[in-house]
């Protein structure tokens, strides 16, 4: 069995004796091996254990997918998010049979994909009898295209998925034209398939042209306007500066970097172009891309200011942990996010979200406020 785990290239090239293909994704080799023995007379069974192997094994897709929700170190929510991606990214039409020891009612509150009336979704609670599993597999039916569109749009966190793409797009527009175009392509394909009723094809094409021809700062503003329009149509919160931002910027616009607040550590896995403008005002900026690098600098040479990506490495837990580590060192922290920061921050921590994430003037003004001993000024885009 060791060889089978390490060589997921054993794809379903042909159905032996007309047997349906069954892909088992589980974190347990012993469990998968037992299932393979028990079902091999009825199905052509393949077992995989890692997410990357599972994605490869789904091309071409099997007739049925049997997914142990805890296959990622027992994290059921991660297993569910993986199944959402299979519907949205791979447009998987094969029925998914979920295996779990947990109560579906608790998980279904946060994951509509688990609702009992979701097409192509079936459940087997462990421990189970073999006949019970066989009965469920026998009744499992693939999704029609229309059912796939409905499930993807209504049950697979479609808005959250698009919001993440738009967040990444905003960052990429300022750092990598090629990456921005790749994100637009992915967004256009997902929206075009799962939400054709929104009729965003024309806007998506316009966005692609603008990004492909991007040259000046004014082009970025036009691109932001198009992104905001698309976000509105997708019912994603759109970021706009609020008056307080303009007031605080006007107050400190002509000032240089304040003494004792000149060293800035930027923790962001994407390029942060506002660093150039901050440098011109007298700040010394250093950027790191990972939580580990940032922690090393905090221990070795704590900065005066930490600009911390709220979703550092795509995980807000890392951003929060780094913020707390900086606070223990007495560092002034400004949290950055291309989307909304959806939780309260500790007293004294500022935030620049939405369009303000790259607003160097606003960051400078917030640092000046802190250097002069002003009270906390919470400035965001909403």
C-alpha positions as CSV (number, residue, x, y, z in Angstrom):
1,X,0.0,0.0,0.0
2,X,3.0,2.4,0.5
3,X,3.5,2.5,-3.3
4,X,-0.2,3.4,-3.8
5,X,0.0,6.3,-1.5
6,X,3.0,7.8,-3.1
7,X,1.9,7.3,-6.7
8,X,-1.5,8.8,-7.3
9,X,-0.8,8.6,-11.1
10,X,-2.8,5.3,-11.0
11,X,-5.6,7.1,-12.7
12,X,-8.9,5.7,-13.9
13,X,-7.8,5.0,-17.5
14,X,-10.6,2.6,-18.2
15,X,-13.4,1.0,-16.2
16,X,-12.6,-2.6,-15.6
17,X,-15.6,-4.8,-16.3
18,X,-17.9,-1.8,-16.3
19,X,-17.3,-1.0,-12.6
20,X,-17.9,2.5,-11.4
21,X,-14.8,4.4,-10.3
22,X,-14.6,5.4,-6.6
23,X,-12.1,7.9,-5.2
24,X,-11.5,7.6,-1.5
25,X,-9.9,10.6,0.3
26,X,-8.9,9.8,3.8
27,X,-6.2,10.6,6.3
28,X,-5.9,7.0,7.4
29,X,-4.1,4.4,5.2
30,X,-5.5,1.5,7.3
31,X,-9.1,2.7,6.9
32,X,-8.7,3.3,3.2
33,X,-7.1,-0.1,2.7
34,X,-10.0,-1.8,4.5
35,X,-12.5,0.1,2.3
36,X,-10.6,-0.8,-0.9
37,X,-10.8,-4.5,0.0
38,X,-14.4,-4.3,1.0
39,X,-15.5,-2.5,-2.2
40,X,-13.2,-3.8,-4.9
41,X,-15.8,-6.3,-6.3
42,X,-18.3,-3.4,-6.9
43,X,-16.1,-0.5,-7.7
44,X,-12.7,0.4,-9.1
45,X,-11.3,2.0,-6.0
46,X,-8.4,4.5,-5.7
47,X,-7.2,5.9,-2.4
48,X,-5.3,9.2,-1.8
49,X,-4.3,10.9,1.5
50,X,-3.1,14.4,0.6
51,X,-5.0,17.3,-0.9
52,X,-2.6,17.8,-3.8
53,X,-2.8,14.1,-4.7
54,X,-6.6,14.3,-4.5
55,X,-6.7,17.2,-7.0
56,X,-4.6,15.2,-9.5
57,X,-6.7,12.1,-9.0
58,X,-9.8,14.0,-9.8
59,X,-8.6,14.5,-13.4
60,X,-10.5,12.9,-15.0
61,X,-13.2,12.8,-12.2
62,X,-14.4,9.5,-10.7
63,X,-18.0,8.4,-10.7
64,X,-18.2,8.9,-6.9
65,X,-16.1,10.7,-4.4
66,X,-15.9,9.3,-0.8
67,X,-14.5,12.0,1.4
68,X,-13.4,11.6,5.0
69,X,-14.0,15.2,6.3
70,X,-11.2,14.9,8.8
71,X,-8.6,13.9,6.2
72,X,-6.6,17.1,6.9
73,X,-5.3,16.3,10.4
74,X,-8.8,15.8,11.7
75,X,-9.9,19.4,10.8
76,X,-13.5,18.9,9.6
77,X,-14.0,22.5,8.5
78,X,-10.9,22.4,6.3
79,X,-12.3,19.2,4.8
80,X,-15.6,21.0,4.0
81,X,-13.8,24.0,2.5
82,X,-11.9,21.6,0.3
83,X,-15.1,20.1,-1.0
84,X,-16.4,23.6,-1.7
85,X,-13.4,24.3,-3.8
86,X,-14.0,21.0,-5.7
87,X,-17.4,22.3,-6.8
88,X,-16.2,25.9,-7.6
89,X,-12.7,25.4,-9.0
90,X,-12.9,21.9,-10.6
91,X,-16.7,22.1,-11.2
92,X,-16.9,18.6,-9.9
93,X,-20.2,17.0,-10.8
94,X,-19.6,13.6,-9.2
95,X,-21.6,12.9,-6.1
96,X,-19.7,13.4,-2.8
97,X,-20.3,11.0,0.1
98,X,-19.1,12.6,3.3
99,X,-17.8,10.5,6.2
100,X,-17.7,12.0,9.6
101,X,-18.2,11.3,13.3
102,X,-19.6,14.8,13.9
103,X,-23.2,15.9,14.0
104,X,-24.2,17.4,10.7
105,X,-26.5,19.8,12.4
106,X,-23.7,21.7,14.0
107,X,-21.5,21.9,10.9
108,X,-24.5,22.7,8.6
109,X,-25.0,26.0,10.4
110,X,-21.8,27.4,8.8
111,X,-21.7,25.2,5.7
112,X,-24.9,25.0,3.6
113,X,-23.2,22.4,1.5
114,X,-24.2,20.0,4.3
115,X,-27.9,20.8,4.1
116,X,-29.9,17.6,3.5
117,X,-31.5,18.9,0.3
118,X,-28.2,19.7,-1.4
119,X,-28.0,17.9,-4.8
120,X,-25.1,15.5,-5.1
121,X,-24.4,15.4,-1.4
122,X,-24.7,12.3,0.8
123,X,-23.8,11.4,4.3
124,X,-22.5,8.4,6.2
125,X,-21.8,8.8,9.9
126,X,-19.0,6.7,11.4
127,X,-18.9,4.1,12.6
128,X,-21.1,2.5,9.9
129,X,-22.1,-0.9,8.6
130,X,-20.7,-1.9,5.2
131,X,-24.2,-2.4,3.8
132,X,-25.1,1.1,4.9
133,X,-22.2,2.5,3.0
134,X,-23.0,0.4,-0.1
135,X,-26.6,1.5,-0.1
136,X,-25.5,5.1,0.0
137,X,-23.0,4.7,-2.8
138,X,-25.6,2.9,-4.9
139,X,-28.1,5.8,-4.6
140,X,-25.5,8.5,-5.2
141,X,-26.2,10.5,-8.4
142,X,-24.0,13.1,-10.2
143,X,-25.1,16.7,-10.5
144,X,-26.6,18.1,-13.7
145,X,-25.0,21.3,-15.0
146,X,-27.9,23.3,-13.7
147,X,-27.6,21.6,-10.2
148,X,-23.9,22.3,-10.2
149,X,-24.5,26.0,-10.9
150,X,-27.1,26.2,-8.1
151,X,-25.0,24.3,-5.5
152,X,-21.9,26.3,-6.3
153,X,-23.7,29.7,-6.1
154,X,-25.9,29.0,-3.1
155,X,-24.1,26.4,-1.0
156,X,-20.4,26.7,-1.5
157,X,-19.6,30.2,-0.1
158,X,-19.5,31.6,-3.6
159,X,-19.4,35.2,-2.3
160,X,-16.6,34.5,0.1
161,X,-14.6,32.8,-2.6
162,X,-15.0,35.7,-5.0
163,X,-14.2,38.2,-2.2
164,X,-10.9,36.4,-1.7
165,X,-10.1,36.6,-5.4
166,X,-10.9,40.3,-5.4
167,X,-8.8,40.9,-2.3
168,X,-5.8,39.2,-4.1
169,X,-6.6,41.1,-7.3
170,X,-6.4,44.5,-5.5
171,X,-2.9,43.6,-4.2
172,X,-1.7,42.1,-7.5
173,X,-2.8,45.2,-9.5
174,X,-0.1,47.2,-7.6
175,X,2.6,44.5,-7.7
176,X,2.3,42.1,-10.7
177,X,0.4,42.7,-13.9
178,X,0.7,39.0,-14.9
179,X,-0.7,37.8,-11.6
180,X,-3.5,40.3,-11.7
181,X,-4.5,39.0,-15.2
182,X,-4.4,35.4,-14.0
183,X,-6.7,36.3,-11.1
184,X,-9.1,38.1,-13.4
185,X,-9.2,35.0,-15.7
186,X,-10.0,32.8,-12.7
187,X,-12.7,35.2,-11.5
188,X,-14.2,35.6,-14.9
189,X,-14.5,31.8,-15.4
190,X,-16.0,31.2,-11.9
191,X,-18.5,34.1,-12.2
192,X,-19.4,33.3,-15.8
193,X,-20.2,29.7,-15.0
194,X,-21.9,30.0,-11.6
195,X,-23.5,33.5,-11.9
196,X,-24.2,34.1,-15.6
197,X,-27.4,36.0,-14.5
198,X,-25.2,38.8,-13.2
199,X,-24.1,39.6,-16.7
200,X,-20.6,40.7,-15.7
201,X,-18.8,39.5,-18.9
202,X,-18.5,43.0,-20.3
203,X,-17.1,44.4,-17.1
204,X,-14.6,41.6,-16.8
205,X,-13.3,42.1,-20.3
206,X,-13.0,45.8,-19.6
207,X,-11.1,45.1,-16.4
208,X,-8.7,42.7,-18.3
209,X,-8.0,45.4,-20.9
210,X,-7.3,48.1,-18.3
211,X,-4.9,45.9,-16.3
212,X,-3.1,44.7,-19.5
213,X,-2.5,48.4,-20.4
214,X,-1.8,49.6,-16.9
215,X,0.9,52.3,-16.8
216,X,0.0,55.2,-14.4
217,X,-1.6,55.8,-11.0
218,X,-4.7,57.1,-12.7
219,X,-5.0,53.8,-14.5
220,X,-5.1,52.1,-11.0
221,X,-7.9,54.3,-9.9
222,X,-9.9,53.4,-13.0
223,X,-9.2,49.7,-12.3
224,X,-10.3,50.2,-8.7
225,X,-13.6,51.7,-9.9
226,X,-14.3,48.7,-12.2
227,X,-13.4,46.3,-9.3
228,X,-15.8,48.1,-7.0
229,X,-18.6,47.9,-9.6
230,X,-18.0,44.1,-10.0
231,X,-17.8,43.7,-6.2
232,X,-21.2,45.5,-5.8
233,X,-22.8,43.2,-8.4
234,X,-21.4,40.2,-6.5
235,X,-22.8,41.7,-3.2
236,X,-19.3,42.0,-1.8
237,X,-18.6,44.9,0.5
238,X,-17.0,47.7,-1.4
239,X,-14.3,49.8,0.2
240,X,-14.5,53.6,0.2
241,X,-12.5,56.2,2.1
242,X,-14.5,57.9,4.8
243,X,-14.2,61.6,5.7
244,X,-12.1,61.0,8.8
245,X,-9.3,59.7,6.6
246,X,-9.2,62.9,4.6
247,X,-9.2,65.0,7.8
248,X,-6.3,63.2,9.4
249,X,-4.3,63.2,6.2
250,X,-4.8,67.0,5.7
251,X,-3.6,67.5,9.3
252,X,-0.2,65.8,8.7
253,X,0.3,65.9,4.9
254,X,3.2,68.3,5.0
255,X,5.1,66.7,7.9
256,X,8.1,64.4,7.7
257,X,8.5,61.2,9.6
258,X,8.4,61.9,13.4
259,X,11.5,61.2,15.5
260,X,11.5,57.8,17.2
261,X,8.9,56.5,14.8
262,X,11.0,56.1,11.7
263,X,11.6,52.4,11.5
264,X,8.8,50.4,9.9
265,X,8.5,46.7,9.5
266,X,6.0,45.6,6.8
267,X,4.7,42.0,7.1
268,X,2.9,41.2,3.9
269,X,3.4,38.3,1.5
270,X,2.6,40.6,-1.5
271,X,4.7,43.5,-2.7
272,X,3.7,46.7,-0.7
273,X,4.3,49.6,-3.1
274,X,3.3,52.3,-0.5
275,X,6.7,51.6,1.1
276,X,8.4,53.8,-1.6
277,X,6.3,56.8,-0.7
278,X,6.9,56.3,3.0
279,X,10.6,56.2,2.3
280,X,10.5,59.6,0.7
281,X,9.0,61.0,3.9
282,X,11.9,59.8,5.9
283,X,10.8,56.3,7.0
284,X,13.1,53.4,6.9
285,X,11.0,50.5,5.6
286,X,11.9,46.8,5.7
287,X,9.5,44.2,4.3
288,X,9.2,40.5,5.2
289,X,6.8,38.0,3.7
290,X,6.2,35.4,6.5
291,X,5.2,35.2,10.1
292,X,8.5,33.6,11.0
293,X,10.6,36.3,9.4
294,X,8.6,39.0,11.1
295,X,8.9,37.3,14.6
296,X,12.7,37.1,14.1
297,X,12.9,40.8,13.5
298,X,10.7,41.6,16.4
299,X,13.0,39.7,18.7
300,X,16.3,40.9,17.2
301,X,15.5,44.5,16.3
302,X,11.9,45.7,17.2
303,X,10.7,48.4,14.8
304,X,8.9,51.5,15.8
305,X,5.9,50.6,13.7
306,X,4.5,47.3,12.3
307,X,2.4,47.3,9.2
308,X,0.8,43.9,9.4
309,X,-1.3,42.1,6.8
310,X,-4.5,41.0,8.5
311,X,-4.5,37.8,6.5
312,X,-0.8,37.2,6.5
313,X,-0.1,34.3,4.2
314,X,-3.9,34.0,3.7
315,X,-4.5,33.2,7.3
316,X,-5.8,35.9,9.7
317,X,-4.7,33.8,12.6
318,X,-1.1,34.5,11.7
319,X,-1.8,38.2,11.3
320,X,-3.4,38.3,14.7
321,X,-0.6,36.3,16.4
322,X,2.0,38.7,14.9
323,X,0.0,41.7,16.0
324,X,0.0,40.4,19.6
325,X,3.7,39.6,19.5
326,X,4.4,43.2,18.4
327,X,2.2,44.7,21.1
328,X,4.2,42.8,23.8
329,X,7.3,44.6,22.4
330,X,5.7,48.0,22.7
331,X,5.5,48.4,18.9
332,X,2.8,50.6,17.3
333,X,0.7,48.3,15.1
334,X,-1.4,49.2,12.0
335,X,-3.3,46.3,10.5
336,X,-3.7,46.2,6.7
337,X,-6.4,44.5,4.7
338,X,-7.7,44.8,1.1
339,X,-11.0,43.6,2.5
340,X,-12.9,44.3,5.7
341,X,-11.3,43.5,9.1
342,X,-14.1,41.5,10.6
343,X,-13.2,41.5,14.3
344,X,-12.4,44.2,16.9
345,X,-8.8,45.1,17.4
346,X,-7.0,45.8,20.7
347,X,-7.0,49.3,22.0
348,X,-4.2,51.4,20.4
349,X,-4.1,49.3,17.2
350,X,-5.1,51.1,14.0
351,X,-6.4,49.6,10.8
352,X,-6.2,50.6,7.1
353,X,-8.6,48.4,5.1
354,X,-10.1,48.4,1.6
355,X,-8.6,51.1,-0.6
356,X,-6.8,52.5,2.4
357,X,-4.5,49.5,2.6
358,X,-2.0,51.2,0.3
359,X,-2.7,54.8,1.4
360,X,0.8,56.0,2.4
361,X,-0.5,59.4,3.4
362,X,-3.0,57.9,5.8
363,X,-0.4,55.6,7.3
364,X,2.0,58.5,7.8
365,X,-0.8,60.5,9.4
366,X,-1.7,57.7,11.8
367,X,2.0,57.4,12.8
368,X,2.2,61.2,13.4
369,X,-1.0,61.0,15.6
370,X,0.6,58.3,17.7
371,X,4.0,60.0,17.9
372,X,2.3,63.1,19.3
373,X,0.4,61.1,21.9
374,X,-3.0,61.5,20.4
375,X,-5.9,59.2,21.3
376,X,-6.6,56.2,19.1
377,X,-8.0,57.2,15.7
378,X,-9.8,54.3,13.9
379,X,-9.7,54.9,10.2
380,X,-11.1,52.4,7.7
381,X,-12.9,52.1,4.5
382,X,-16.5,51.0,4.6
